[in-house]
């Protein structure tokens, strides 16, 4: 994670770790995922295993990454976590 993203993410780090611990997810594996953010959300994604999907070249073309965990930041500062069908595959404990 770049310093720019870490500065943003540091406010939420403990709550994300707590969520992972409570839900049987490996926080260290999550930290190995790619991080993205919006104005009121952030997410973690993982490339396709071996970079291949239906003949794609992985990150060398427009193959999207697999969403692993999405986090919405509510107006009151609370977090809403959304798992996907890829969550357990890539970050289960």
Secondary structure, 3 states (H helix, E strand, C coil): CCHHHHHHHCCCHHHHHHHHHHCCECHHHHHCCEEEECCCEEEEEECCHHHCCCCCCHHHCCCCCEEEEEEEECCCCCEEEEECCCHHHHHEC
